[in-house]
Amino acid sequence: MLKIKINSKQYLSKTILKDVNIHILENGIYGFFGKNGQGKTTLFHCILGFTKYQGEVLFNNNKLESPEIAWIPTEPDLYEYLTCHEFIMFYKNISRGKNNTLDPDKLLFDIELNKIIKECSTGTKKKVYLNSILQISDYKIYIFDEPFNGLDIESNYSLLKYIQELGKTNIVLISSHIIEIILPYLKECYFINQTTVIKHTKENLLKNFELNV
Ligand SMILES: Nc1ncnc2c1ncn2[C@@H]1O[C@H](COP(=O)(O)OP(=O)(O)OP(=O)(O)O)[C@@H](O)[C@H]1O
């Protein structure tokens, strides 16, 4: 079980999150929605331990450790002077120790492995990062921050299918501004607004955005 308790998260004197209590009891895909600047990424950074906050995040009653979490930011930073292959191996090595074998079955996206990352398009860079993450098979929790940004339509559907599979055996937290894509697959939805995070039914969530999907 993932227990997220954030009593308070502030940047300087501004409170971004307050009295957040989220209990995730089983594997599945959990959606986080809210307008720009409401705190979705900040919430994820707290869970990841990237930023200080008052509270605690527990996984199966223990402090959540970073090797258990796969973090997929909207715009991942890559080492531009490595080739795609070198970056994937670098990621694998820093995450799980020395390992020089690239598993071709775990490359979700077809990319030119020998291309220098600096010469890749924005979408391809994201594919390199996602391919790197997916090389590692023992994460327990996946956090995707607006994963569909920057990818072409076909790649987004491949990623969506992959996320669906991940959700069967892992906890997947996902934020997206494109609700229609992900909504049918969500176990629960959370809406972040003015420091609070509230669990909603899918129908109520759409009402919050005044949407008819
Ligand atoms: N490092 C930082 N220092 C100061 N303020 C920050 C920092 N990071 C984020 N903020 C502020 O925290 C608030 C929440 O930002 P956050 O990026 O979490 O929102 P978001 O919901 O993910 O937005 P978006 O949908 O635009 O990605 C914003 O007011 C933002 O300006």
Ligand as a Chemical Component Dictionary entry (heavy atoms), coordinates in Angstrom:
data_LIG
# 
_chem_comp.id                   LIG 
_chem_comp.type                 NON-POLYMER 
_chem_comp.pdbx_formal_charge   0 
_chem_comp.three_letter_code    LIG 
# 
loop_
_chem_comp_atom.comp_id 
_chem_comp_atom.atom_id 
_chem_comp_atom.alt_atom_id 
_chem_comp_atom.type_symbol 
_chem_comp_atom.charge 
_chem_comp_atom.model_Cartn_x 
_chem_comp_atom.model_Cartn_y 
_chem_comp_atom.model_Cartn_z 
_chem_comp_atom.pdbx_ordinal 
LIG N1  N1  N 0 11.205 25.070 -7.483  1  
LIG C1  C1  C 0 10.177 25.887 -7.293  2  
LIG N2  N2  N 0 10.324 27.023 -6.585  3  
LIG C2  C2  C 0 9.295  27.870 -6.350  4  
LIG N3  N3  N 0 8.034  27.628 -6.785  5  
LIG C3  C3  C 0 7.826  26.515 -7.482  6  
LIG C4  C4  C 0 8.869  25.585 -7.785  7  
LIG N4  N4  N 0 8.339  24.562 -8.488  8  
LIG C5  C5  C 0 7.038  24.838 -8.644  9  
LIG N5  N5  N 0 6.716  26.008 -8.039  10 
LIG C6  C6  C 0 5.382  26.601 -7.951  11 
LIG O1  O1  O 0 4.527  25.617 -7.380  12 
LIG C7  C7  C 0 3.233  25.697 -7.978  13 
LIG C8  C8  C 0 2.863  24.318 -8.492  14 
LIG O2  O2  O 0 3.716  23.989 -9.604  15 
LIG P1  P1  P 0 3.666  22.573 -10.279 16 
LIG O3  O3  O 0 4.719  22.548 -11.327 17 
LIG O4  O4  O 0 3.685  21.545 -9.242  18 
LIG O5  O5  O 0 2.212  22.618 -10.963 19 
LIG P2  P2  P 0 1.542  21.632 -11.992 20 
LIG O6  O6  O 0 0.168  21.371 -11.493 21 
LIG O7  O7  O 0 2.415  20.451 -12.231 22 
LIG O8  O8  O 0 1.477  22.553 -13.286 23 
LIG P3  P3  P 0 1.461  22.211 -14.851 24 
LIG O9  O9  O 0 0.125  21.627 -15.154 25 
LIG O10 O10 O 0 1.643  23.559 -15.487 26 
LIG O11 O11 O 0 2.599  21.294 -15.144 27 
LIG C9  C9  C 0 3.314  26.781 -9.038  28 
LIG O12 O12 O 0 2.799  27.970 -8.466  29 
LIG C10 C10 C 0 4.784  26.923 -9.313  30 
LIG O13 O13 O 0 5.102  28.228 -9.704  31 
# 
loop_
_chem_comp_bond.comp_id 
_chem_comp_bond.atom_id_1 
_chem_comp_bond.atom_id_2 
_chem_comp_bond.value_order 
_chem_comp_bond.pdbx_ordinal 
LIG N1  C1  SING 1  
LIG C1  N2  SING 2  
LIG C1  C4  DOUB 3  
LIG N2  C2  DOUB 4  
LIG C2  N3  SING 5  
LIG N3  C3  DOUB 6  
LIG C3  C4  SING 7  
LIG C3  N5  SING 8  
LIG C4  N4  SING 9  
LIG N4  C5  DOUB 10 
LIG C5  N5  SING 11 
LIG N5  C6  SING 12 
LIG C6  O1  SING 13 
LIG C6  C10 SING 14 
LIG O1  C7  SING 15 
LIG C7  C8  SING 16 
LIG C7  C9  SING 17 
LIG C8  O2  SING 18 
LIG O2  P1  SING 19 
LIG P1  O3  DOUB 20 
LIG P1  O4  SING 21 
LIG P1  O5  SING 22 
LIG O5  P2  SING 23 
LIG P2  O6  DOUB 24 
LIG P2  O7  SING 25 
LIG P2  O8  SING 26 
LIG O8  P3  SING 27 
LIG P3  O9  DOUB 28 
LIG P3  O10 SING 29 
LIG P3  O11 SING 30 
LIG C9  O12 SING 31 
LIG C9  C10 SING 32 
LIG C10 O13 SING 33 
# 
